[in-house]
Structures are given as structure tokens and as C-alpha cells.
Amino acid sequence: MTKKKIIEKLIIILSLITVLVLLTFFLKDIMIPFIKLEIKNDLEGAKQLLLERSVLGFLAVTIVEALQMVVIFIPAEFIQISSGLSYPVWLAVVLCDVGVCLGATIIFILVRSFKFNNDAYEKNLEKIERLAHRSKKEKSTMLLMYFLFFMPLIPFGAICYYGSSTKIRYWKYILTVSTGVIPSILTSILMGTAAKAFISNAMPIWLLILIIIGCGALLFLIIFIFLDKIYFKENNGTPDSVISTTFMRIYNLFNKKKQTYTIDEELSNIISNHKEPYFILANHTTYNDFYHTSKINRNVNYSIVANEYYLNYPIIHHLAKKTGFISKKLFNRDVSTSLKISRMIKKGYPIFICPEGRLSLDGTNYPIMEKSGAFYKKLGTDVIIIRIYGGYFSHPKWRKRHFKSDIHISLKRLITKEEIMNMSADELNDIIDEAMQYDENLEHQNVYHQLNKALGLENVLYRCVDCGALYSTKTKNNDLICSHCGKIHHLNEHYQFDDEIKTIHNYYEKIKSLELNTLNEIKLETNVRTKIFKKESHSTKKEKGKCILTKDKFIYESKKHSFEIELSKLLALPFSCNEEFELYHEDQLYYFYPTDNKRQVVRWALIVDLVKELENGKKENFTECI
């Protein structure tokens, strides 16, 4: 260890010892006796104590606040809350702020004059630089320091070490420090003041909790306004916006314990080194696919192409625009989506798309009905195709409950813009089709020990393949049971059946064969409750009607609306298991909820898929769009 390193460590150790000694003195001789007198309602005694210890108390708060910044790893909130317990709010704020300025000055001298370095600062440096680089424009050191002070993730001391290492002048530096820390200091002191009132029985517990929550919310609001309206103002409407970051952090809070992630090293390196915008295409197994993809590299924020339905409500619609989400009408040509994607690419953001458009029903891929090869060629960007494994059985479309699962993300194909320019749109589409093929039923990396794996599966495997009975299947624990013939199919720990059928996909394929045999004569009818969504007004209408499906057309009838759609013009019929199916007609989104048997929605969607497969000798009827 060098002499300089030894001196640096000695300074940290001496500072730490001083902080502990002064904290002990402050707690033992000032704060605890003061609170005891407050509890006894001895106000005169409390005032006298503070008068007697005034200079020592002031010095203790100021020096502890200063030296904890030099040390960095001691939380500043402890002395701030303690001073709020012992002094009036205004005095506590002044003492803590003076202490911060003293600590900032010590750090400034140590760094500028002696090139002092702190290991705790080095550990925070990468985080500081990552936050600094999120802004699309160069910021002054003052504004950057304000931004960092407002972020609750970085200790005050680390920010001061960072500021001191730049060329900022001392008066600008100390002005930024003295004002930038006030919101955080004030919040901690108010919490201490509220705790003092509670301890002295002048405040009920519910009010204390409310004040603490209120202080936290107020600090968050101040931080949010500063970041959204000042520091990251130019990022509004992009994935780097404050709202987007907040959304992802909250989403991570609720999902971080549900999965563990394994990222393919080659994929990680490609994403880390990709400076230009690109398309990233992923298989669609769960609603969390966009979240899984964000784990590849946390420094990369994607503009996500999402179903317009989820972004259509007024508040969500407004927030989605600010976060860079791009709405897409499922299986409906949408020029506005192409324009939004083009603008986002020009701004330098990668685009995340699940080209299947529908969540996997049986653990395999749906065919890509909306081809985009010509669009990718026009934009001239790389296309990265990834494979997400582990999501389907973790939270399949047919089950509401979420299972903990390992998620494996790997690279399937990188198609460079140079390669794209040298191939036709059809060739590109074929390559994407091939790379998007998957069957999660055949992969055994994960083991599922849950006792109710079959729950909800009857809504997909709605027909018994042993006796052919419709809607006769039911589930119990890990078993799929036919109430008509009594046949039982058991799911093992790999989510496979312990019989000749083997997988959920195989079972579903047998149902398709049964339906195919009756396709020419089929005619489905159901009464429905209908929701009609209008994008322009973000309004919803409700009515009752009837839906009819044959191998040639889809028909809807109600008192106010009536229309027919030839199946040759209907690419697919998206649905939610045991709930509804949906489609667009004349730019309006219709949601149909069967009133008699909700399980039939899968059958309706399957009939449309079978018709599409048969139209060109099992070659899907695709359309070229985004």
C-alpha cells in the first residue's frame, strides 16, 4: 500500500472515530436528556439544558454532519433526524446546512490540494456517471450536482467528491451544495420534529405516520418536478424521461423477486457496444417481455411498441406519450405507428417489438402476420432477434397466478444493416420468421414444483382429444381431466404430460386437427356484451349484441351497429382467455364478451387461425406493415 493510500485511510478512520465520539456525546448528554424532560413536560428544564449545552450541541451537529460527508458511508439522515428531535426546525436546518458546507469545504481542499481519494466515492462514481450520461445535452457541473443532490441514491459526500474533481470554482461549488441539500435536510428534520411530538405524547401514532409519509411524498414531488421540468426536460416523450424511469423502477420493485436472470454473454456484449439505434425483436410469452429485455443492459432504454388498447385510456395515454411508448393497433395497418417509430429511431433510441402480436397460447410462436421487412430496410438499422425462455410457464396467458421462474435470454440472430440492404424484403422476412421459431415445451432448463400447474389450462385445452367432447375439460392441481370420458393427463415438474401427448402444444395441435375436420360446416354464434373504444375521444361505449363466425366471415349485430368482415381480410382474432375476443372495424376497437360460455373465445380465435393457414396451402396470409 502506498504512503498516499495509508494517509487517506488514516483520515477516514480518524473522521469516523470523531463522528462516533461526537454522536455518543450528543445522544448521551443532549438528545436523550432533552427528550426525557419533554416527556415529563418539563419545558423549562428542556430549555435550560439546551442553553447550557448550546455551543457544544451546535458544534456536535455541525462537525458530525461535516465529517460524515468526508467518510461518505455514514448516513446523514441520522444526525439530521436527531437534530430535529432536539432543536427547533429553523435552527436544525441551519446547523445541518452549515455542517454540510463545512464538510464540502474539507472535501474540496482535500481533493484540490492533496488529490485525496475515497474508496467509498470510487464505488459511487460509476453510478454518478451513469446518471449524468442519461441527459441528452451537456449540463453545467452546478446543474449536474443539483440533479445528484435531488436523487436519493447518491450520498452527499460522494457528490462533493465528484464536484471537487471538476473545474468548478469554489463559490459556485459551495452555493450549489448549500442550496441543493436543503430539501433532503428539511425532510429529515421534519421527521425528527414529528417523532419528538409523538414521544412527548403530543401526537398520535397515525399522525406521525402521516407526516412521515407526507414528508417523503413532498421530497419525491420536489425531486420529480426538478428532474422532469429542468434537468431532463429535453427527454420528455422518450424512454429516458423521468416518468419512464420512475415507471420502470416501480415495475422493478414489484417484480424483482419473481425471477432470476441469465443473460447470454454474446447478446450482452452486442447490446453494450451498440451505439446506433436498432430493432430488438423478441418472442412474446408474457406481458413482462419488455421488462425481461430491460435486464440485458440497464443502461439501455427501449421505446416499446405496445397494444394500443392498453395505452388508450386518458391518463395512461398521456403518460405513455411522455415515456416514449408507441401504440400499435393489433393486426391493423397503422401509418401513425410507423411514423412514431421512425422519429424515435432518428432520436437514437432502440425499438422493442414482439412481432407475433399475441401472447403465446401453447408455448410456441404464433406466425408473424404483419411483415415488416420492407420497413426495416427503409430505416436502415440493425435487427437483433432475441429468445426469452422461462417466461411462458412462469406466467402463461391462461393462468392468473405468477410462478417464480429463471429467465434465460439469448441471441438468436443479429442482422446488420449492411446485410439488410443486400437482401429483399421477402428474404429478410423469411430470416426473421425462422429466427422467431421456438417451443418452450421442449426445453427443460427450469423445474416447476408448484402443486397447481394446470389451473386455468382448461380455458386453452377446451376440448378433450380422447373423446372429442367440447368444453368437457377441467383442471385440478396438476391434472387435466375430461368430465365426459374421465381421461386424466398429468403435468410433471417440467410442465409436460406423463403420457403419449407429451406437451401442451401437442394437445393443442390435436384440438386443431379435430376442429379442422369440421371447418367447412362450422358456424359459431354467441350473445355478447360489447365495449367499443374510440381512440380520438378516448371514450368507451357499451352495448349488447350477437357475434357469428363461419369459415367465410365474421358478423356482428346489435341495435346500433351491424357489420361483416370477410375472414380473408381478418388477420387474426386476439383474445383474453375465458374473457373476450377483439377486432378493429372502421378504426374502432371492439371487445366482445360472451355472456353464456366464456371458454369459447379460444375456439373462435383458433377457427380464424385455421382459415388463414388453409388459404394458401398452410402458408399464412401475411400483410406488409409495421
Rosetta blueprint (number, residue, H / E / L):
1 M L
2 T L
3 K H
4 K H
5 K H
6 I H
7 I H
8 E H
9 K H
10 L H
11 I H
12 I H
13 I H
14 L H
15 S H
16 L H
17 I H
18 T H
19 V H
20 L H
21 V H
22 L H
23 L H
24 T H
25 F H
26 F H
27 L H
28 K H
29 D H
30 I H
31 M H
32 I H
33 P H
34 F H
35 I H
36 K H
37 L H
38 E H
39 I H
40 K L
41 N L
42 D L
43 L H
44 E H
45 G H
46 A H
47 K H
48 Q H
49 L H
50 L H
51 L H
52 E H
53 R L
54 S H
55 V H
56 L H
57 G H
58 F H
59 L H
60 A H
61 V H
62 T H
63 I H
64 V H
65 E H
66 A H
67 L H
68 Q H
69 M H
70 V H
71 V H
72 I L
73 F L
74 I L
75 P L
76 A L
77 E H
78 F H
79 I H
80 Q H
81 I H
82 S H
83 S H
84 G H
85 L H
86 S H
87 Y L
88 P L
89 V H
90 W H
91 L H
92 A H
93 V H
94 V H
95 L H
96 C H
97 D H
98 V H
99 G H
100 V H
101 C H
102 L H
103 G H
104 A H
105 T H
106 I H
107 I H
108 F H
109 I H
110 L H
111 V H
112 R H
113 S H
114 F H
115 K L
116 F L
117 N L
118 N L
119 D H
120 A H
121 Y H
122 E H
123 K H
124 N H
125 L H
126 E H
127 K H
128 I H
129 E H
130 R H
131 L H
132 A H
133 H L
134 R L
135 S L
136 K L
137 K L
138 E L
139 K L
140 S L
141 T H
142 M H
143 L H
144 L H
145 M H
146 Y H
147 F H
148 L H
149 F H
150 F H
151 M L
152 P L
153 L L
154 I L
155 P L
156 F H
157 G H
158 A H
159 I H
160 C H
161 Y H
162 Y H
163 G H
164 S H
165 S L
166 T L
167 K L
168 I L
169 R L
170 Y H
171 W H
172 K H
173 Y H
174 I H
175 L H
176 T H
177 V H
178 S H
179 T H
180 G H
181 V L
182 I H
183 P H
184 S H
185 I H
186 L H
187 T H
188 S H
189 I H
190 L H
191 M H
192 G H
193 T H
194 A H
195 A H
196 K H
197 A H
198 F H
199 I H
200 S L
201 N L
202 A L
203 M L
204 P L
205 I H
206 W H
207 L H
208 L H
209 I H
210 L H
211 I H
212 I H
213 I H
214 G H
215 C H
216 G H
217 A H
218 L H
219 L H
220 F H
221 L H
222 I H
223 I H
224 F H
225 I H
226 F H
227 L H
228 D H
229 K H
230 I H
231 Y H
232 F L
233 K H
234 E H
235 N H
236 N L
237 G L
238 T L
239 P L
240 D L
241 S L
242 V H
243 I H
244 S H
245 T H
246 T H
247 F H
248 M H
249 R H
250 I H
251 Y H
252 N H
253 L H
254 F H
255 N H
256 K L
257 K L
258 K L
259 Q E
260 T E
261 Y E
262 T E
263 I E
264 D L
265 E H
266 E H
267 L H
268 S H
269 N H
270 I H
271 I H
272 S H
273 N H
274 H L
275 K L
276 E L
277 P L
278 Y E
279 F E
280 I E
281 L E
282 A E
283 N L
284 H L
285 T L
286 T L
287 Y L
288 N L
289 D H
290 F H
291 Y H
292 H H
293 T H
294 S H
295 K L
296 I L
297 N L
298 R L
299 N L
300 V L
301 N L
302 Y L
303 S E
304 I E
305 V E
306 A E
307 N E
308 E H
309 Y H
310 Y H
311 L H
312 N L
313 Y L
314 P H
315 I H
316 I H
317 H H
318 H H
319 L H
320 A H
321 K H
322 K H
323 T H
324 G L
325 F L
326 I E
327 S E
328 K E
329 K L
330 L L
331 F L
332 N L
333 R L
334 D L
335 V H
336 S H
337 T H
338 S H
339 L H
340 K H
341 I H
342 S H
343 R H
344 M H
345 I H
346 K H
347 K L
348 G L
349 Y L
350 P L
351 I E
352 F E
353 I E
354 C L
355 P L
356 E L
357 G L
358 R L
359 L L
360 S L
361 L L
362 D L
363 G L
364 T E
365 N L
366 Y L
367 P L
368 I L
369 M L
370 E E
371 K E
372 S L
373 G H
374 A H
375 F H
376 Y H
377 K H
378 K H
379 L H
380 G L
381 T L
382 D E
383 V E
384 I E
385 I E
386 I E
387 R E
388 I E
389 Y E
390 G L
391 G H
392 Y H
393 F H
394 S H
395 H L
396 P L
397 K L
398 W L
399 R L
400 K L
401 R L
402 H L
403 F L
404 K L
405 S E
406 D E
407 I E
408 H E
409 I E
410 S E
411 L E
412 K E
413 R E
414 L E
415 I E
416 T L
417 K H
418 E H
419 E H
420 I H
421 M H
422 N L
423 M L
424 S L
425 A H
426 D H
427 E H
428 L H
429 N H
430 D H
431 I H
432 I H
433 D H
434 E H
435 A H
436 M L
437 Q L
438 Y L
439 D E
440 E H
441 N H
442 L H
443 E L
444 H L
445 Q L
446 N L
447 V L
448 Y L
449 H L
450 Q L
451 L L
452 N L
453 K L
454 A L
455 L L
456 G L
457 L H
458 E H
459 N H
460 V L
461 L L
462 Y L
463 R E
464 C L
465 V L
466 D L
467 C L
468 G L
469 A L
470 L E
471 Y L
472 S L
473 T E
474 K E
475 T E
476 K E
477 N L
478 N L
479 D E
480 L E
481 I E
482 C E
483 S L
484 H L
485 C L
486 G L
487 K L
488 I E
489 H E
490 H E
491 L E
492 N L
493 E L
494 H L
495 Y L
496 Q L
497 F E
498 D L
499 D L
500 E L
501 I L
502 K L
503 T L
504 I H
505 H H
506 N H
507 Y H
508 Y H
509 E H
510 K H
511 I H
512 K H
513 S H
514 L H
515 E H
516 L H
517 N H
518 T L
519 L H
520 N H
521 E H
522 I L
523 K E
524 L E
525 E E
526 T E
527 N E
528 V E
529 R E
530 T E
531 K E
532 I E
533 F E
534 K E
535 K L
536 E L
537 S L
538 H L
539 S E
540 T E
541 K E
542 K E
543 E E
544 K E
545 G E
546 K E
547 C E
548 I E
549 L E
550 T E
551 K L
552 D L
553 K E
554 F E
555 I E
556 Y E
557 E E
558 S E
559 K L
560 K L
561 H L
562 S E
563 F E
564 E E
565 I E
566 E E
567 L H
568 S H
569 K H
570 L L
571 L L
572 A L
573 L L
574 P L
575 F E
576 S E
577 C L
578 N L
579 E L
580 E E
581 F E
582 E E
583 L E
584 Y E
585 H E
586 E L
587 D L
588 Q E
589 L E
590 Y E
591 Y E
592 F E
593 Y E
594 P E
595 T L
596 D L
597 N L
598 K H
599 R H
600 Q H
601 V H
602 V H
603 R H
604 W H
605 A H
606 L H
607 I H
608 V H
609 D H
610 L H
611 V H
612 K H
613 E H
614 L H
615 E H
616 N L
617 G L
618 K L
619 K L
620 E L
621 N L
622 F L
623 T E
624 E E
625 C L
626 I L
